[in-house]
Amino acid sequence: MPVVANSEIDVIDLFADFGTALIIVQEMAGYGVFWPAMEINSIETLQPGKAYLVKVAEDIVLEFPE
């Protein structure tokens, strides 16, 4: 998933509404991970122009803030 935004986005705020549907978010070219079930968050903010792998348990619709 590429980040389609003009500024950094807080990873917790962006995925807050998805509950257990979100399994994990991982940086494509890095070691950052957001894994809510294990209370791991080494990403903190998603960076514009970077890409992230997102694993979900069900379909979600993700909208970036303007």
Summary of the structure (lengths in Angstrom):
residues: 66
radius of gyration: 10.9
end to end distance: 17.0
largest distance: 29.9
contacts: 143
relative contact order: 0.36
helix: 21%
strand: 33%
